[in-house]
Amino acid sequence: MPKSPRQKQKLLYVLQYLWEHTDDNHIVSTPQLIAFLEQNGISAERKSIYDDIQTLQNFGVDVIRDGGKRGGYKLASREFELAEVKLLVDLVQSSKFITTKKSRELIKKLESLVSQNDAQGLARQVVVADRNKTANENIYYSVDVIHQSMAANVKVRYQYFAWDEKKDMKLRKSGEYYEVSPWLLTWEDENYYLVAYDEEAGKMKYYRVDKMLHIETTDLPREGKEAFEKIDIATLSKKTFGMFAGEERTVTLCGKRDMAGVIIDRFGQDVPLRMVDGETVQARVNVQVSPQFYGWLAGLSGNVWIQTPDDMAEAYKNYLKKILEEIP
């Protein structure tokens, strides 16, 4: 009897069935593999299945026999473990810059990294619809264009928007295009930011990627290399608050003893920290001064305050006074 035209695909179908139907808690038997192959127009005998398993093992696929004489086979390891896929699913669910539609698409792809049984367990844990998600479906295109521009060492141009009181997109600068030199994409406060050099302002600025529209590369050479090289990427998120740039200052913060953990969480374990008395902790940090930095302090309800420099301590007090004066 002539062989089926699909006979050459036999080994691939065996691997597919193992991938989709086996995990730490599920095995498949030789008869199950033979039946699956027959459903796909491929004839197989028990001995040929043994040979296929051996071929996969020789190639480096971690297939093991489990359960004794009446047992079966399973994939003992995968590129991503179930716990790792769960972590990635959680990140996609919680990412505000990923739209609801794209979140579901990505999670579906992540589910294909595990067995069908494990995928069903993941699906039961997925809740996306009610999360605070961006409405900009073009964010992936924007990220791709930014990467292309950085690789080509050229500027990007785009329109930038904000939401108004009617929940409509309102273009900044009356719809005029921004034209900047992209240097870095970074993640902060659950949002994706572009760190770029603004030639007109003569400094590095931060832009929310999900608020960009009609982004495109240009033929203009990228600028701001020296300004970018001055940025300490490793400590960027420690210095900025909500990715709002400002003058960088060295600040001495004081706080109640139980605020030590809050300060370490924000500025990292290498922050200089010492006790100045039995109840007060002192830290010396570098920050980019902005209303968001003052807002962070205010959110700690007076338990952390600026000790030095004096002008910043006074500016923080004036910031709080102004808020009180402007509340109706």
Phi, psi and omega in degrees: 000129181295150180287150176293145177302340183267003184300326180293343180269002187305312183298323179294321178292323177299314179296319179301315182294319177297318182296317186277334191242359181237151174198196183300333185250001184223132176239164175235145182269167177300315177301325179295319179295318180296317180297319180296319179295319179297323177299334181256020174075027181237122179278146181206149174244163182305315182297323181293330177293318177302317180296320180296317179299317179297320179297317179297318179296318179296329180284343179113001177286130186276074177260130178232154174271136185224142172094015176077202185298322181264015182277211182200204185240156174205156171281121184277338179208156179227171179299321177241129175284160182303318180298324179291320178294320177301319179298316179295321177298317179299320180295319179295317180299319187273351183283115182291331185283350178266126182295161179301315180299313182290328177300315180296320180295317181293318180295323177298320178292321179295325179297333180288351179279348181237176180291164180299324179295315178292326179297323178296322177294321177295318182300325180292338182268352187276122174226110185244324194304321187269004181279158180282097185246154176290157177258358183275103183286347186269009187299325181291324175295318180299315179298318180296317179296319179297315179297318179298319181293320178294320180294325180272355179061043179232167180281164171242157174227146183194165170264153185232136185233164172224160178274138176260184185293345178264008182065028177257152175286126178242119183290135176286157177054036178056031177088359178295143182284138170278144178225108188225166178259111183283134181234334185201141169253131183220158183250127181206138178051042177065021178229157178264128181238145169261126173263117187220156179265125177261108184297321182297320180275341180071032180201169176283141177227167182239134183229134175290123183294325182289353178256012178266142177229148174052046182283144180206156176281162176236178175262004183278133181296145180291145180235171174089020182300316181297319179295321180292320182294342178279346181282131174272096186302322184297331183246011183304312183290338178284329185274328184261150179239116184065023181057032173265119182282158177191182178295131179278128181227152171267124187235140172260118178258143172238149179202168176294155188307320183283002176270358181303317180296322179296317180294317179295319179300323183278320188251356177097162184289344180272005179296132176296121187220135178208156175272130179261342170201188184293343187235354186238133177251146182234138181224143177249119187226158173256127181225156169264113189292126179203164175303332180291327175294315178296324178296323176298316178298315182299326180293347178267010170056040176079003180278346173228136182217165179274125176268311176217156000285161185297322182294327178285324177298320179290321179297323179294318178297318179294325177300315180293319180297319181296322178297315179297320181292329185270351177288125182301000000 
